[in-house]
Amino acid sequence: MPKCILIVDDSASIRHMLRTTFEDISGWEVCGEAENGREAIEKASELKPDLIVLDLAMPIMHGLEAAPVLRRMLPAVPIILFTLYANKFLEQEAFSAGVTVVVSKDVAVGTLIKQEEGLLRAA
């Protein structure tokens, strides 16, 4: 059974790029997309993903507001914060909010994929 990934980002182009990349990987399926944290919570409740890729800066509800809610709802599901604003301070805040890993959007998408592979194998 394929691993279900929920992509949460306010940028349609980022969501499209991630969907295209992830769906090229055998055993992975993007089961949903959301444009903000509030939508992410609704979709996660409905879809029960195996992994969530979550942006930080989004309208309505940003990633660090959504992460603790997602963590309470789906305690075993890894959450990757995929953001332009990655730094040590943000990492500490993100981990406190329930994020599993922080990955910078400045790095190659291969870094994100490697993080996901490890988390999905462990799940």
MARDRENMI-307254 format. One record per residue: residue number from 1; chain; x, y, z of N, C-alpha, C in turn; residue in three letters. Coordinates in Angstrom, 1 decimal. Example, Ala and Ser with C-alpha at 12.3 -4.5 7.8 and 13.67 -1.06 7.14 Angstrom:
residues 2
+-----+------+--------+--------+--------+--------+--------+--------+--------+--------+--------+------+
: pos : unit :   n.px :   n.py :   n.pz :  ca.px :  ca.py :  ca.pz :   c.px :   c.py :   c.pz : code :
+-----+------+--------+--------+--------+--------+--------+--------+--------+--------+--------+------+
:   1 :    A :   13.2 :   -5.7 :    7.8 :   12.3 :   -4.5 :    7.8 :   13.2 :   -3.3 :    7.8 :  ALA :
:   2 :    A :   12.8 :   -2.2 :    7.1 :   13.7 :   -1.1 :    7.1 :   12.9 :    0.0 :    7.9 :  SER :
+-----+------+--------+--------+--------+--------+--------+--------+--------+--------+--------+------+
***
This chain:
residues 123
+-----+------+--------+--------+--------+--------+--------+--------+--------+--------+--------+------+
: pos : unit :   n.px :   n.py :   n.pz :  ca.px :  ca.py :  ca.pz :   c.px :   c.py :   c.pz : code :
+-----+------+--------+--------+--------+--------+--------+--------+--------+--------+--------+------+
:   1 :    A :    0.8 :   -1.2 :    0.0 :    0.0 :    0.0 :    0.0 :    0.9 :    1.2 :    0.0 :  MET :
:   2 :    A :    0.6 :    2.2 :   -0.9 :    1.5 :    3.4 :   -1.0 :    1.4 :    4.3 :    0.3 :  PRO :
:   3 :    A :    2.5 :    5.0 :    0.6 :    2.5 :    5.9 :    1.7 :    1.8 :    7.2 :    1.3 :  LYS :
:   4 :    A :    0.9 :    7.7 :    2.1 :    0.1 :    8.9 :    1.8 :    0.8 :   10.1 :    2.4 :  CYS :
:   5 :    A :    1.0 :   11.1 :    1.5 :    1.6 :   12.4 :    1.9 :    0.7 :   13.5 :    1.7 :  ILE :
:   6 :    A :    0.5 :   14.4 :    2.7 :   -0.2 :   15.6 :    2.6 :    0.7 :   16.8 :    2.5 :  LEU :
:   7 :    A :    0.5 :   17.5 :    1.4 :    1.4 :   18.7 :    1.1 :    0.6 :   20.0 :    1.5 :  ILE :
:   8 :    A :    1.3 :   20.8 :    2.4 :    0.6 :   22.0 :    2.8 :    1.5 :   23.2 :    2.5 :  VAL :
:   9 :    A :    1.1 :   24.0 :    1.6 :    1.9 :   25.2 :    1.2 :    1.0 :   26.2 :    0.5 :  ASP :
:  10 :    A :    1.1 :   27.5 :    0.8 :    0.2 :   28.5 :    0.1 :    0.6 :   28.7 :   -1.3 :  ASP :
:  11 :    A :    1.8 :   28.3 :   -1.8 :    2.2 :   28.4 :   -3.2 :    1.7 :   27.2 :   -4.0 :  SER :
:  12 :    A :    0.9 :   27.5 :   -5.0 :    0.4 :   26.5 :   -5.9 :    1.6 :   25.8 :   -6.7 :  ALA :
:  13 :    A :    2.6 :   26.7 :   -7.0 :    3.8 :   26.1 :   -7.8 :    4.6 :   25.2 :   -6.9 :  SER :
:  14 :    A :    4.8 :   25.5 :   -5.6 :    5.5 :   24.6 :   -4.7 :    4.7 :   23.3 :   -4.6 :  ILE :
:  15 :    A :    3.4 :   23.4 :   -4.3 :    2.6 :   22.2 :   -4.2 :    2.7 :   21.3 :   -5.4 :  ARG :
:  16 :    A :    2.6 :   21.9 :   -6.6 :    2.7 :   21.2 :   -7.9 :    4.1 :   20.5 :   -8.0 :  HIS :
:  17 :    A :    5.1 :   21.2 :   -7.7 :    6.5 :   20.7 :   -7.8 :    6.7 :   19.5 :   -6.9 :  MET :
:  18 :    A :    6.2 :   19.7 :   -5.6 :    6.3 :   18.6 :   -4.7 :    5.5 :   17.4 :   -5.1 :  LEU :
:  19 :    A :    4.3 :   17.6 :   -5.5 :    3.4 :   16.5 :   -6.0 :    4.1 :   15.7 :   -7.1 :  ARG :
:  20 :    A :    4.5 :   16.5 :   -8.1 :    5.2 :   15.8 :   -9.2 :    6.4 :   15.0 :   -8.8 :  THR :
:  21 :    A :    7.2 :   15.6 :   -7.9 :    8.4 :   14.9 :   -7.5 :    8.1 :   13.7 :   -6.6 :  THR :
:  22 :    A :    7.1 :   13.8 :   -5.7 :    6.8 :   12.7 :   -4.8 :    6.1 :   11.5 :   -5.6 :  PHE :
:  23 :    A :    5.3 :   11.9 :   -6.5 :    4.5 :   10.8 :   -7.2 :    5.4 :   10.1 :   -8.2 :  GLU :
:  24 :    A :    6.6 :   10.6 :   -8.4 :    7.6 :    9.8 :   -9.3 :    8.3 :    8.7 :   -8.4 :  ASP :
:  25 :    A :    8.1 :    8.7 :   -7.1 :    8.8 :    7.8 :   -6.3 :    7.8 :    6.6 :   -6.0 :  ILE :
:  26 :    A :    8.3 :    5.4 :   -6.3 :    7.5 :    4.2 :   -6.1 :    7.1 :    4.1 :   -4.6 :  SER :
:  27 :    A :    5.8 :    3.8 :   -4.4 :    5.3 :    3.6 :   -3.0 :    4.9 :    4.9 :   -2.3 :  GLY :
:  28 :    A :    5.0 :    6.0 :   -3.0 :    4.5 :    7.3 :   -2.4 :    3.3 :    7.8 :   -3.2 :  TRP :
:  29 :    A :    2.4 :    8.4 :   -2.5 :    1.2 :    8.9 :   -3.1 :    0.8 :   10.2 :   -2.4 :  GLU :
:  30 :    A :    0.6 :   11.3 :   -3.2 :    0.1 :   12.5 :   -2.5 :   -1.4 :   12.4 :   -2.4 :  VAL :
:  31 :    A :   -1.9 :   12.3 :   -1.2 :   -3.3 :   12.0 :   -1.0 :   -4.1 :   13.3 :   -0.8 :  CYS :
:  32 :    A :   -3.4 :   14.4 :   -0.7 :   -4.1 :   15.7 :   -0.6 :   -3.1 :   16.9 :   -0.5 :  GLY :
:  33 :    A :   -3.7 :   18.1 :   -0.7 :   -3.0 :   19.3 :   -0.7 :   -3.8 :   20.3 :    0.1 :  GLU :
:  34 :    A :   -3.1 :   21.3 :    0.8 :   -3.8 :   22.3 :    1.5 :   -3.0 :   23.6 :    1.3 :  ALA :
:  35 :    A :   -3.7 :   24.8 :    1.4 :   -3.1 :   26.1 :    1.2 :   -2.8 :   26.8 :    2.4 :  GLU :
:  36 :    A :   -3.2 :   26.3 :    3.6 :   -3.0 :   26.9 :    4.9 :   -3.2 :   25.9 :    6.0 :  ASN :
:  37 :    A :   -2.8 :   26.3 :    7.2 :   -2.9 :   25.4 :    8.3 :   -4.3 :   24.9 :    8.7 :  GLY :
:  38 :    A :   -5.2 :   25.8 :    8.5 :   -6.6 :   25.4 :    8.8 :   -7.1 :   24.3 :    7.9 :  ARG :
:  39 :    A :   -6.8 :   24.5 :    6.6 :   -7.1 :   23.4 :    5.6 :   -6.3 :   22.2 :    5.9 :  GLU :
:  40 :    A :   -5.1 :   22.3 :    6.3 :   -4.2 :   21.1 :    6.6 :   -4.9 :   20.3 :    7.7 :  ALA :
:  41 :    A :   -5.4 :   20.9 :    8.7 :   -6.1 :   20.2 :    9.8 :   -7.3 :   19.5 :    9.3 :  ILE :
:  42 :    A :   -8.1 :   20.1 :    8.5 :   -9.3 :   19.5 :    7.9 :   -8.9 :   18.3 :    7.1 :  GLU :
:  43 :    A :   -7.9 :   18.5 :    6.2 :   -7.5 :   17.4 :    5.3 :   -6.9 :   16.3 :    6.1 :  LYS :
:  44 :    A :   -6.0 :   16.6 :    7.0 :   -5.4 :   15.5 :    7.8 :   -6.4 :   14.7 :    8.6 :  ALA :
:  45 :    A :   -7.4 :   15.3 :    9.1 :   -8.5 :   14.6 :    9.8 :   -9.2 :   13.7 :    8.9 :  SER :
:  46 :    A :   -9.4 :   14.1 :    7.7 :  -10.2 :   13.3 :    6.7 :   -9.3 :   12.2 :    6.1 :  GLU :
:  47 :    A :   -8.1 :   12.5 :    5.7 :   -7.2 :   11.6 :    4.9 :   -6.3 :   10.7 :    5.7 :  LEU :
:  48 :    A :   -6.0 :   11.1 :    7.0 :   -5.1 :   10.3 :    7.8 :   -3.8 :   10.0 :    7.1 :  LYS :
:  49 :    A :   -3.0 :   11.0 :    6.7 :   -1.8 :   10.8 :    5.9 :   -0.7 :   10.1 :    6.7 :  PRO :
:  50 :    A :    0.3 :    9.5 :    6.1 :    1.4 :    8.9 :    6.7 :    2.5 :    9.9 :    7.0 :  ASP :
:  51 :    A :    2.5 :   11.0 :    6.3 :    3.5 :   12.1 :    6.5 :    2.9 :   13.4 :    6.0 :  LEU :
:  52 :    A :    3.3 :   14.5 :    6.7 :    2.8 :   15.8 :    6.4 :    4.0 :   16.7 :    6.1 :  ILE :
:  53 :    A :    4.0 :   17.4 :    4.9 :    5.0 :   18.4 :    4.6 :    4.3 :   19.7 :    4.7 :  VAL :
:  54 :    A :    4.8 :   20.5 :    5.6 :    4.1 :   21.7 :    6.1 :    5.0 :   23.0 :    5.9 :  LEU :
:  55 :    A :    4.4 :   24.0 :    5.3 :    5.1 :   25.3 :    5.1 :    5.0 :   26.1 :    6.4 :  ASP :
:  56 :    A :    5.8 :   27.0 :    6.6 :    5.8 :   27.9 :    7.8 :    4.9 :   29.1 :    7.5 :  LEU :
:  57 :    A :    5.2 :   29.9 :    6.6 :    4.6 :   31.2 :    6.3 :    3.4 :   31.0 :    5.3 :  ALA :
:  58 :    A :    2.2 :   31.0 :    5.9 :    1.0 :   30.8 :    5.1 :   -0.1 :   31.8 :    5.7 :  MET :
:  59 :    A :   -1.1 :   32.2 :    4.9 :   -2.2 :   33.0 :    5.4 :   -3.1 :   32.1 :    6.3 :  PRO :
:  60 :    A :   -4.0 :   32.8 :    7.0 :   -5.0 :   32.2 :    7.8 :   -4.5 :   31.5 :    9.0 :  ILE :
:  61 :    A :   -3.6 :   30.5 :    8.8 :   -3.0 :   29.8 :   10.0 :   -1.6 :   29.3 :    9.5 :  MET :
:  62 :    A :   -0.6 :   29.7 :   10.1 :    0.8 :   29.3 :    9.7 :    1.2 :   28.0 :   10.3 :  HIS :
:  63 :    A :    2.3 :   27.5 :    9.8 :    2.7 :   26.1 :   10.1 :    2.9 :   25.8 :   11.6 :  GLY :
:  64 :    A :    3.5 :   26.8 :   12.3 :    3.7 :   26.6 :   13.7 :    2.4 :   26.7 :   14.6 :  LEU :
:  65 :    A :    1.4 :   27.2 :   14.0 :    0.0 :   27.2 :   14.7 :   -0.6 :   25.9 :   14.4 :  GLU :
:  66 :    A :   -0.5 :   25.3 :   13.2 :   -1.1 :   24.1 :   12.8 :   -0.4 :   22.9 :   13.4 :  ALA :
:  67 :    A :    0.9 :   22.9 :   13.5 :    1.7 :   21.7 :   13.9 :    1.2 :   21.1 :   15.2 :  ALA :
:  68 :    A :    1.0 :   21.9 :   16.3 :    0.5 :   21.3 :   17.6 :   -0.8 :   20.6 :   17.4 :  PRO :
:  69 :    A :   -1.7 :   21.2 :   16.6 :   -3.0 :   20.6 :   16.4 :   -2.9 :   19.3 :   15.6 :  VAL :
:  70 :    A :   -2.1 :   19.3 :   14.6 :   -1.8 :   18.1 :   13.8 :   -1.2 :   17.0 :   14.7 :  LEU :
:  71 :    A :   -0.2 :   17.4 :   15.5 :    0.5 :   16.5 :   16.4 :   -0.5 :   15.8 :   17.4 :  ARG :
:  72 :    A :   -1.4 :   16.6 :   17.9 :   -2.5 :   16.0 :   18.8 :   -3.4 :   15.0 :   18.1 :  ARG :
:  73 :    A :   -3.8 :   15.4 :   16.9 :   -4.7 :   14.6 :   16.1 :   -4.1 :   13.3 :   15.6 :  MET :
:  74 :    A :   -2.8 :   13.4 :   15.2 :   -2.1 :   12.2 :   14.5 :   -0.7 :   12.1 :   15.2 :  LEU :
:  75 :    A :   -0.7 :   11.7 :   16.4 :    0.6 :   11.7 :   17.2 :    1.7 :   10.9 :   16.5 :  PRO :
:  76 :    A :    1.5 :    9.9 :   15.8 :    2.5 :    9.1 :   15.2 :    3.0 :    9.5 :   13.8 :  ALA :
:  77 :    A :    2.3 :   10.5 :   13.2 :    2.6 :   11.0 :   11.9 :    3.7 :   12.0 :   11.9 :  VAL :
:  78 :    A :    4.8 :   11.8 :   11.1 :    5.9 :   12.7 :   11.1 :    5.4 :   14.0 :   10.3 :  PRO :
:  79 :    A :    5.9 :   15.1 :   10.8 :    5.6 :   16.4 :   10.2 :    7.0 :   17.1 :    9.8 :  ILE :
:  80 :    A :    7.1 :   17.4 :    8.5 :    8.3 :   18.1 :    8.1 :    7.9 :   19.5 :    7.8 :  ILE :
:  81 :    A :    8.6 :   20.4 :    8.5 :    8.4 :   21.9 :    8.2 :    9.4 :   22.2 :    7.1 :  LEU :
:  82 :    A :    8.8 :   22.5 :    5.9 :    9.6 :   22.9 :    4.7 :    9.5 :   24.3 :    4.5 :  PHE :
:  83 :    A :   10.5 :   25.1 :    4.8 :   10.4 :   26.5 :    4.9 :   11.7 :   27.3 :    4.4 :  THR :
:  84 :    A :   11.5 :   28.5 :    3.9 :   12.6 :   29.4 :    3.6 :   13.3 :   29.9 :    4.8 :  LEU :
:  85 :    A :   12.6 :   29.9 :    6.0 :   13.1 :   30.5 :    7.2 :   13.8 :   29.6 :    8.2 :  TYR :
:  86 :    A :   14.4 :   28.5 :    7.7 :   15.0 :   27.6 :    8.6 :   16.3 :   28.2 :    9.3 :  ALA :
:  87 :    A :   16.3 :   28.1 :   10.6 :   17.5 :   28.5 :   11.4 :   17.4 :   27.7 :   12.8 :  ASN :
:  88 :    A :   18.4 :   27.8 :   13.6 :   18.4 :   27.1 :   14.9 :   17.2 :   27.5 :   15.8 :  LYS :
:  89 :    A :   16.9 :   28.8 :   15.8 :   15.9 :   29.3 :   16.7 :   14.5 :   28.7 :   16.2 :  PHE :
:  90 :    A :   14.3 :   28.8 :   14.9 :   13.0 :   28.2 :   14.4 :   12.9 :   26.7 :   14.6 :  LEU :
:  91 :    A :   14.1 :   26.0 :   14.5 :   14.1 :   24.6 :   14.7 :   13.6 :   24.3 :   16.2 :  GLU :
:  92 :    A :   14.1 :   25.0 :   17.1 :   13.7 :   24.8 :   18.5 :   12.2 :   25.0 :   18.7 :  GLN :
:  93 :    A :   11.7 :   26.1 :   18.1 :   10.3 :   26.5 :   18.2 :    9.5 :   25.4 :   17.5 :  GLU :
:  94 :    A :    9.9 :   25.0 :   16.3 :    9.2 :   24.0 :   15.6 :    9.1 :   22.6 :   16.3 :  ALA :
:  95 :    A :   10.2 :   22.2 :   16.9 :   10.2 :   20.9 :   17.6 :    9.3 :   21.0 :   18.8 :  PHE :
:  96 :    A :    9.2 :   22.2 :   19.5 :    8.3 :   22.4 :   20.6 :    6.9 :   22.3 :   20.1 :  SER :
:  97 :    A :    6.6 :   22.7 :   18.9 :    5.3 :   22.7 :   18.3 :    4.8 :   21.3 :   17.8 :  ALA :
:  98 :    A :    5.8 :   20.4 :   17.8 :    5.4 :   19.0 :   17.3 :    6.0 :   18.6 :   16.0 :  GLY :
:  99 :    A :    6.8 :   19.5 :   15.4 :    7.4 :   19.2 :   14.1 :    8.5 :   18.2 :   14.3 :  VAL :
: 100 :    A :    8.6 :   17.2 :   13.4 :    9.7 :   16.2 :   13.5 :   11.0 :   16.6 :   12.9 :  THR :
: 101 :    A :   11.0 :   17.3 :   11.8 :   12.2 :   17.7 :   11.1 :   11.9 :   19.0 :   10.4 :  VAL :
: 102 :    A :   12.9 :   19.9 :   10.4 :   12.9 :   21.2 :    9.6 :   13.8 :   21.0 :    8.4 :  VAL :
: 103 :    A :   13.3 :   21.3 :    7.2 :   14.1 :   21.3 :    6.0 :   13.9 :   22.6 :    5.3 :  VAL :
: 104 :    A :   15.1 :   23.2 :    4.9 :   15.1 :   24.5 :    4.3 :   14.7 :   24.4 :    2.8 :  SER :
: 105 :    A :   13.9 :   25.3 :    2.3 :   13.6 :   25.3 :    0.9 :   14.8 :   25.7 :    0.0 :  LYS :
: 106 :    A :   15.8 :   26.2 :    0.7 :   17.0 :   26.6 :    0.0 :   17.9 :   25.4 :   -0.5 :  ASP :
: 107 :    A :   17.6 :   24.2 :    0.1 :   18.4 :   23.1 :   -0.2 :   17.8 :   22.3 :   -1.4 :  VAL :
: 108 :    A :   18.5 :   21.4 :   -2.0 :   17.9 :   20.7 :   -3.1 :   16.8 :   19.8 :   -2.6 :  ALA :
: 109 :    A :   15.8 :   19.6 :   -3.4 :   14.6 :   18.8 :   -3.1 :   15.0 :   17.4 :   -2.7 :  VAL :
: 110 :    A :   16.2 :   16.9 :   -3.1 :   16.7 :   15.6 :   -2.7 :   16.9 :   15.5 :   -1.2 :  GLY :
: 111 :    A :   17.2 :   16.6 :   -0.6 :   17.4 :   16.6 :    0.9 :   16.0 :   16.3 :    1.5 :  THR :
: 112 :    A :   15.0 :   16.9 :    1.0 :   13.6 :   16.7 :    1.6 :   13.2 :   15.2 :    1.3 :  LEU :
: 113 :    A :   13.5 :   14.7 :    0.2 :   13.2 :   13.3 :   -0.2 :   13.9 :   12.4 :    0.8 :  ILE :
: 114 :    A :   15.2 :   12.6 :    1.0 :   15.9 :   11.7 :    2.0 :   15.3 :   11.7 :    3.4 :  LYS :
: 115 :    A :   14.9 :   12.9 :    3.8 :   14.3 :   13.0 :    5.1 :   13.0 :   12.2 :    5.2 :  GLN :
: 116 :    A :   12.2 :   12.4 :    4.1 :   10.9 :   11.7 :    4.0 :   11.1 :   10.2 :    4.0 :  GLU :
: 117 :    A :   12.1 :    9.7 :    3.2 :   12.3 :    8.3 :    3.1 :   12.6 :    7.7 :    4.5 :  GLU :
: 118 :    A :   13.5 :    8.4 :    5.2 :   13.8 :    7.9 :    6.6 :   12.6 :    7.9 :    7.5 :  GLY :
: 119 :    A :   11.8 :    8.9 :    7.4 :   10.6 :    9.0 :    8.3 :    9.6 :    8.0 :    7.9 :  LEU :
: 120 :    A :    9.4 :    7.8 :    6.6 :    8.3 :    6.8 :    6.1 :    8.8 :    5.4 :    6.4 :  LEU :
: 121 :    A :   10.1 :    5.1 :    6.4 :   10.6 :    3.8 :    6.7 :   10.3 :    3.5 :    8.1 :  ARG :
: 122 :    A :   10.5 :    4.5 :    9.0 :   10.4 :    4.3 :   10.4 :    8.9 :    4.2 :   10.8 :  ALA :
: 123 :    A :    8.0 :    4.7 :   10.0 :    6.6 :    4.8 :   10.4 :    5.9 :    3.4 :   10.2 :  ALA :
+-----+------+--------+--------+--------+--------+--------+--------+--------+--------+--------+------+
***
